[in-house]
């Protein structure tokens, strides 16, 4: 049997009973002949509680000390899990991110992995031990400071270790049974998928799906590491995320929503295959009002944003007014970066020459993801009709070959997701999806 990397989220190790349940699952994997490396998140909402505590002490915590604080949560859970495994009669060793060889750049709070040198992990495995690694953290290559990887960092840690150790699979254990066609906390009739391709999962993740984060999926695709998303609360099979559908799984069902493209004989027709509906309430919108409509202005705006190390998502530019030759440019970005972006643009106002800035953090993004959407006009029509019937107003629109995204008011996100999900026939005909634990915070 080969090497398996398992990652357990905060809801799976939220308390002592959860830690002991996870320990039994890990030991069972070991008994089945696998070598096991485990990546663990902080217990429950520990990370969020530490963030809240830091903000009470300092409105803008220093990056280095903030990382030192946040990494405490994973160190607690990894040590407790190692104790629980030893109590079951098996040897386990816990390692921080730096001890595991997770080397990052020097950007605190959202560091990126440069290299993984898991020498100590290999030694632990060679000695017959179970290796437990604190997720979400690493060590900077130049200053040797502790760093954190940002949102979804534990998933990224797990996939990076799986790639470095040439693991057979990276199992991501969470509080739901797999990847669903929508967030089961919002759509109770969401349907679990047996398999989803990396490309579709990347779009869902970048559009707000919480079960897997974009960086984790991108890393897995780059190194062709199959991911198996499962629940630590049940023994049910989960969702495979990979380049090719694993053998034994039923074919994906195409949704017959658009007119068939003509075919001859027994050749299959081309149809859209909808993977799911995702939503994201963690973004804000900035509108730069009164931008001179001439070459170079947009470049200057987004250079100021880039120099502040801020990632942006959707961009829309209005048609300039003939009388003033001025236009408005709107874009979305993480709420956590909103004030920094406003400060960067304010400093550049004299150079750019815009009139004012507007900031709005009460927005939500709803996205429909699937293959074959560009060649099926019925998909776009059905999407917008569903939003209209739900009384949802659209503020921004963005599309790709396999995604349609819109920005709406945050208060409209639940009815919007539910309406789109039902309109595309994604509702399950069986029992409601189960969320075993966690707040989704």
N, C-alpha and C positions, 0 to 999 in steps of 0.2 A: 504494500500500500504506500501511497505517496504522502506528500506534505500538504496539509490543509491549514489555511489561515482563517481564523474566525474572528469576527468583530462583534462586540456586544454594546448596544447603545445604553444611554443613561436609564431608560425605562426598564431595561432588562436587569440592571443591577441597582435598582432604586433603593433597596433595603436589604437587610441580612438574609431574609428568606429568598429574595431574588438572586443574591450572590450564591447562595447554596444550590439553588436550582440550576444556575448557569454552570457551576462547578461540576455538577453531576453530568450535564450534557457534554462538557469538555472531556471528562474522564471516560464517558461512554465512547466518544470518538477515538480516544487513545486506545481503549480496549479493542476497538475494531481494527487495530493495526496501523493507524495513521500516526505520523508525527504531527504535532499540533503547536501552532503559534497563535496566541490570542492577543487581540488588540481590544482595549476596553476604554469606554468613555467614563466621565465623572458620574457619580451616582445621581439619578433623578434630575432635578433642576439645579444641581450644585453650581454649575457654571453660571447660570443666570443669576443665582443668588449672590455669587461672588462679584459679578458685574454690578449688580444693584448696590452692594456694599461699597465697592470702589467709588461709584458715583456719589455716594453719600459723603465720602471722605474728600474726594476731589472731583470737581465737575469734568475736568479733562485729565485723566490719569496719565502719568508718564508711561510711554510704551514699554520700556524695559521692565519696570516694576509691575505693570499690569500683567505682562506675560508671566512673571514670577508668581503672581497671585493665582492666575487662572490655572496654571499647570498643577497646582496643589490638588485639585479635584481628582484628576486621573491617577495621581500617585496614591491617593487614599484607596480608590477602588481596586487598583492593580494589587496592592499589598493584601487587602482583605480577600480578594479572589485567590491569591496564592495560598493564603492560610486555609481557605475552605477546601482547596484541592488537596493540600497536604493532609487535612483531616480525613480525606477519603482514601488515604494510603498511597498517594502518588506524589512524586516530586515535582515541584514547580518553582521557577525563578522569575521574579519580576524585574523589569528594566524600564527606566525612564526613556524618553525619546532619544536623548543624547547617548545613553548607554547602549541603545539598540542601533546606533549608527545612522540616525536620521539627520542628514546634513542639510541645512537650509541657507537661504540668503539672509540678509540682516534686517529685513523689513518686519518690525514688530507688529503683532496682532493679525497679520495676514501673510506670513512668510510662505515662500514657495520652496519645495524640495529640490535641491541640487543633486544630491546623491544619497544612496543608502549603502552603508558598509556594515552589514549585520554579522560581524565576526563573533561577537559574544553570543548572539542568538544561535549561530551554527554550533558553537561549542556546547551550549546548553542542550541542544537537540541531540548532538553526538553522545552526550552523557545520559541520554534517555529521559531527559526532563521535558516538561511542558514549559514553554517560554511565554511569559505574559508581558505585554508591552503597553505602556501608557500612550494612548492615542492623542492626536491634536497638537503634538509638541515635537520640537527638535532642537538643534543647536546650530548657531550661525557659524558659517565657515571661517569668517575672518576674526570676529571678536570672541567667539566661543560663548556667546550669551544664549540663555534659554529663549526660545521663540515659540510662538503658537501659529498654527496654520490657518486659523480663521474658521468660518462656518463650514461644517462637514469635514473638519480636519481629521477626525478619527477614521472615517471611511477612507480618506486619502492615505493615511498612514497604513491601513490594512492592505490596500491594493499595492502600495509602493513596496511593502515588505513581501507580499506575494510575488511580485515581479522579481525582486532581488533574490529571493530564495527559490525561484522557479517552482512555485506551488501549483498543484493541480487545479485548485479552485480557491476563490476568496468568498467565504460565506459571511454575509452581512445579516446579523440577527437584530430584529427590531420588535416593535409592539403590534405589528400587523402581519398578515400571512404572506405578504409579497408586494409586488407592484400592482396597483389597481388602476382602473380607467379614470379615476378621480380620487381625491382625498376622501377616504371613507368616513372621516369626521364631518364632512360636508354633504356627501352623497352616500346615503345609507345603502343604496342599491348598486354601488360601484362594483365592477366585476374584476376579479383577480385574473391577471394574465399569466399563462404558464411560461411564456418566453417573450422577450422583446429585444430587438436589435439595438446595438450600441447607438446607432444614429438617432433612432427614435427616443431612446432613453436620454441621450444628450439634450435633445430639444425639450423633453418634459422637465428635466432637471434644471436647465437654464431658464425655464419658464415658471419655476416656483415649486415643482414637486419636491417634497421634503424627504421622501424615502431614500433617495440617493442624491448626492450633490454633484454638480457639473464637473468639478475637478477630479473627483473620484472616478467617474465614468470615463472621462477623457484619458486618464492615466491607464485605466484598464483596457481601453480600446488601443492605445498606443502600444502596449506590451502584450495584447491579446490574452488577458487574464479573464477567464469566465467568472462572473459574479452570480452567486445564488442568494437571493434575498428571501429570508425566512423569518418566522416568529420564534422567539425563544420561549414563548408561552405555550406552544403546541408542537406536535410532531408532524404537522401537515407539510407536504411539499410546497415550496415557494415559487418564486419567479426566477428564471434564468435570464441573465443579460449577457449576450455574447454576439460574435459575428454571425454564427450559423446556429440554426435551431438544433438543440440536442436531439439525438435519436430517441424515438419513443413518444415524443410529444405530438399532439394532433396539429394539423395545419392551422394557421391563422385564418379566421373567417373574414372575407372581404365584405364591407358594407355596401349594399347595392343602392346607393343614393343618387348616383348620376347616370345619365343615359349610357348604355353599353357602347363601346367602340366596336365597329363592325368586325366580325370574325368569319372565318371560313372553316368548314368542317368541324373538327373537335378542338380547334385551337381555343385556349381560354381568352375571355375578354379582359380588358384592363379595367380595374375597379379601384376605388380608393380604399385603403385599409387604415381605419382610424385607430390610433393607439390609445388616445385618452385625452382628457381635459385637465389642465393644471391651472393653478392660480397662485398669485404672489401678492401679499400685502406688505412686503418689506421695502417697497420702493417709494420714492418721492419724485415729483416733477418740478423742473425748473424751466421757466420761460424767460428768455432774453428778449425784451421788448424794444422795438425801434432800432433794429440793426441795419446799418447802411447796406443796401443790396448791391454789393460790388465784390469782385474777386478778392479772396484772402480773408474776409471777415469771419467766415465760419472756421477757417483754419486757425485763426488767432484765438477764437473762443475755445475750441477744443484743445489747443495747445496749452492754454491756461489750466484746463481741467486735467490734462495728462501730466503736466508738471507737478500737480498736486497729488499724483498717484491715485486718481479716482477712475474707476471703471464706469462706463455709461452703457445704457441698454438701447432703448428706442429713441429715435430722432425724427422730428417732423419740422419742416420749414414751410411757413405760409407763403402764399404768393404776395409779392411786394405791392404796396399801394402805389398806384400810378402818380398820385399827387405828391407824395413824399419820398418815393423811392426807398422806403423803409420796409423791413419785414420783421417777423417774429420767429424765433427758433426755440422749440421746446424739446426737452430730452428728459429721460428718466434715469435714475441712479439709486443706489442703496440709500435708505433713510439715514443710516449711520454716517454717510459721507456728505449729507445735505448741507450742513452749516459750513463745512470746509470748502465745498464747491462755491457756495455763495460768497465766502470771503475771497477766494481766488479770483472770481469774476469781478467782484467789487474793486479789487486792486488793479485789474486790467481794464476798468471801464474807460479811463481816459484814452487808452490806446485804441480800444475797439470802437468807442463812440456810440454805444447803445444808450437808450433812454433810462431803462429801469429793469429790475429783476422781480419775478414772481415765484414764490415757493409754495408748493402744495404737497403735503404728506398724507392727505386723505384720499389716496387713490389705490386702485387694485388692477392687476394685470390678469386677464383670462386668456388662455391659449388653447387652441385645438391642434393636436399633433397627429400626423399620420402620413403614410406614403401615398403617392399618386394624387395628391390634392391639386397640384398645379394643372393637371390634365382633366380634372373633373369639376367643371363650373358649378355643378349642383351642390358641392360641398360648401363653397363660399356663400351661396344663396341661403342654404339651410342654416348656416352659422348665424348670419345676420338676422334672419327671420326669427330664430329662437330668442335672440337678445331683444328684438323689437317686441315680440309677444310677451316677454317678461317685463317690459317697461324699462329696460336698461339703456341709458344713453351712453354713446361711445365718444371718447375724447381724442384718442390717438389710435392709429391702425398700423400694424407692421406685419409683413408676410415674408415667408421663405418658401422653398419648394415643398417642405413638409410641415409648415406651421403657419397658423394665422393667430396673431395676438392683438388684443385691444386693451386700452386703458379705460376704466370706468371709475365711478365713485366707489370708495371702500365699502360703503353700506350696501352696495348692490352685488357684492361678490358672491354670496351664497345663492341667491336666486338665479344669478347669471350662470354659474357653474351647473346648477341643477337643471336649468332649462336647456343648455347646450348638450349636456350629457343625455338627457331624455330624447332630444330631437334627433340624435344620431344613433338611437337604439342601443346605447351602451348599458342601460339598466339591466341588472341581473334578474333572471327569472326565478332564482333560488333564494336562499336565506340572505339576510342583510349581512354586510361586511362587519367583521368583529375588530374592534380596537381594544387590545388586551390591557393596555396601560399607557401612561404618559399623558401629558397635557397638550402636546403639539406646540408648546411654547417656543 
